[in-house]
């Protein structure tokens, strides 16, 4: 019985991430048509107020798009870009499930990308959020 419950819970989490991944893949493929390539992509299941922080090296001279997609259980996702010292470089200020940031690196450095699930819809306990960094 317990193993059935664990299987059901893990399947639900994967379904949330799959919807978010599908949305993000569409954005990535659209970007390929205009010269963008994928630097990294990942997904997570987040509860209200939870976040993930991703470490990424951004190279001097490249333009970057940092984007996220959330499933329909998520009402708002925020993206924040921090430099290697933890200073905020830029933040998404829109109330939406598909935020994005654009940044041109002046120097090669390590950055941190924080992905926050700031609001969920209805009685949802969590939702899937996929994040990608593209460049050209």
C-alpha positions as CSV (number, residue, x, y, z in Angstrom):
1,X,0.0,0.0,0.0
2,X,2.8,2.4,1.0
3,X,4.7,1.7,-2.2
4,X,1.5,2.5,-4.3
5,X,1.2,5.8,-2.5
6,X,4.9,6.7,-3.1
7,X,4.5,5.7,-6.8
8,X,1.4,7.9,-7.2
9,X,3.1,10.9,-5.5
10,X,6.2,10.6,-7.7
11,X,4.1,10.2,-10.8
12,X,2.2,13.4,-10.0
13,X,5.4,15.4,-9.5
14,X,6.8,14.2,-12.8
15,X,3.5,15.1,-14.6
16,X,3.9,18.7,-13.3
17,X,7.5,18.9,-14.4
18,X,6.6,17.4,-17.8
19,X,4.0,20.1,-18.5
20,X,6.6,22.8,-17.6
21,X,9.3,21.0,-19.7
22,X,7.0,20.9,-22.7
23,X,6.3,24.6,-22.5
24,X,10.0,25.3,-22.1
25,X,11.0,23.1,-25.1
26,X,8.6,25.1,-27.3
27,X,10.4,28.3,-26.3
28,X,13.8,26.7,-26.9
29,X,12.8,25.5,-30.4
30,X,11.4,28.9,-31.2
31,X,14.8,30.4,-30.2
32,X,16.7,28.1,-32.4
33,X,15.0,29.7,-35.4
34,X,16.6,33.1,-34.4
35,X,20.1,31.9,-33.6
36,X,19.8,31.0,-29.9
37,X,21.4,27.8,-28.5
38,X,20.8,26.1,-25.1
39,X,23.4,26.5,-22.4
40,X,21.5,24.5,-19.8
41,X,18.0,23.4,-18.9
42,X,16.5,21.7,-15.8
43,X,13.2,21.3,-14.0
44,X,12.0,21.0,-10.4
45,X,8.8,20.6,-8.4
46,X,8.3,23.6,-6.1
47,X,5.9,24.4,-3.3
48,X,4.6,28.0,-2.6
49,X,7.5,30.1,-1.5
50,X,10.1,27.5,-2.4
51,X,13.0,28.2,-4.8
52,X,16.0,26.6,-6.5
53,X,19.3,28.2,-7.1
54,X,21.4,27.2,-10.1
55,X,25.1,28.1,-10.7
56,X,26.1,29.0,-14.3
57,X,29.1,30.5,-16.0
58,X,28.3,33.2,-18.4
59,X,30.9,34.1,-21.0
60,X,31.9,37.7,-22.0
61,X,30.3,39.0,-25.2
62,X,27.4,36.5,-25.2
63,X,23.8,37.5,-24.9
64,X,21.7,35.3,-22.6
65,X,18.0,34.6,-22.2
66,X,17.1,33.0,-18.9
67,X,13.5,31.7,-19.0
68,X,11.2,29.6,-17.0
69,X,7.8,27.9,-17.6
70,X,5.5,26.6,-14.9
71,X,2.6,24.2,-15.1
72,X,-1.0,25.4,-14.4
73,X,-0.7,24.8,-10.6
74,X,1.7,27.7,-10.4
75,X,0.3,31.3,-10.5
76,X,3.6,33.2,-10.5
77,X,7.3,32.3,-10.9
78,X,10.1,34.9,-10.4
79,X,13.6,34.8,-11.8
80,X,16.5,36.6,-10.1
81,X,20.1,36.8,-11.5
82,X,22.9,37.3,-9.0
83,X,26.6,37.9,-9.6
84,X,29.3,35.7,-8.0
85,X,29.3,37.9,-4.8
86,X,25.6,37.5,-4.3
87,X,24.6,40.9,-5.6
88,X,21.3,41.1,-7.5
89,X,22.0,41.9,-11.1
90,X,18.4,41.8,-12.4
91,X,14.9,40.5,-11.5
92,X,11.7,39.5,-13.2
93,X,9.0,41.8,-12.0
94,X,6.0,40.4,-13.9
95,X,3.2,38.3,-12.3
96,X,3.2,35.3,-14.7
97,X,4.1,31.6,-15.2
98,X,6.6,32.3,-18.0
99,X,9.2,34.8,-16.8
100,X,12.4,35.7,-18.7
101,X,15.5,37.8,-18.3
102,X,17.9,39.1,-21.0
103,X,21.5,39.8,-20.1
104,X,24.7,40.5,-22.0
105,X,27.8,39.4,-20.1
106,X,30.6,42.0,-20.0
107,X,33.1,39.6,-18.5
108,X,33.2,35.8,-18.0
109,X,32.0,35.1,-14.5
110,X,30.0,32.8,-12.3
111,X,26.3,33.7,-11.7
112,X,23.5,32.4,-9.7
113,X,20.0,32.0,-11.0
114,X,17.2,31.9,-8.4
115,X,13.8,30.5,-9.5
116,X,11.0,31.3,-7.0
117,X,7.5,29.8,-7.0
118,X,5.9,32.8,-5.3
119,X,2.2,31.9,-5.8
120,X,0.2,28.7,-6.5
121,X,-3.3,28.4,-7.9
122,X,-6.2,27.2,-5.7
123,X,-5.3,24.4,-3.3
124,X,-2.2,23.2,-5.2
125,X,0.5,22.1,-2.9
126,X,3.3,22.3,-5.6
127,X,3.9,22.8,-9.3
128,X,6.4,21.9,-11.9
129,X,8.9,24.7,-13.0
130,X,11.3,24.3,-15.9
131,X,14.2,26.7,-16.4
132,X,16.7,27.2,-19.2
133,X,19.6,29.5,-20.1
134,X,20.0,30.1,-23.8
135,X,22.7,32.2,-25.5
136,X,24.0,33.6,-28.8
